[in-house]
């Protein structure tokens, strides 16, 4: 998982708000607003305007000249900026903003959608308790705080684990058989608690919370697809997609990774 700053061609006039995550796709821009748990779509002209004020090289093949409308009109850049600031997308305060970054995520070669029938998974009371606590914790967090704070908690936990790995206090790579076992147990117990259908983000957040007490800290990925627009969330590491199919993930463009 890599975060790459988009090429700049001029000093930025504005910065992205900290809670905004961009994805440049199909001639437009999709913005993930973590604070309000929503996606914001910009058309090609607005995408060019955004990249102009952020001082970026336009990634869809257009230059960064004054953006124009397809009907021959001209997009009012100042009005566009005022609107984006009012909506909390942009800021002129570098201390509370960031440069636009794109997420580069490699699709793992394997997924864990099936069950290993050669091994009998024993579901222990501790597994059930851990999953129930994870499910309740995520539900309360998403209902009474914000997705931004829920994601921040996941990020802090991963940063703490990474520090332990650097200090030699934790393994850098989890045992693969242990990962498969716990993911299969998660899916078995989940049947009695909630469905993952149409709730991929909730499922993914509960999964990473369930795995954390066992010392497993995979990546949480959010991605989008156009034509028609779809958003998806999943969990993966370098080897496995934990809760999705490779064929589905291949169609998505990552917008955020934790």
Secondary structure, DSSP 8 states (H G I E B T S, - for coil): -EEEE--BSS--SSEEETTEEEEEETTEEEEEETTTTEEEEE-HHHHHHHHHHTTB--TTS---SS-B-TTS-B--HHHHHHHHHHTTSEES-GGGEE--EEEE----SEE--S--TTS-----HHHHHHHHHHHHHHHHHHHHS-HHHHHHHHHHHHHHHHHHHHTTSS-SS--HHHHHHHHHHHHHHHTTT---TT-HHHHHHHHHHHHHTTT---EEEEEEETTTTEEEEEEE-SSEESSS-HHHHTT-EEEEE-
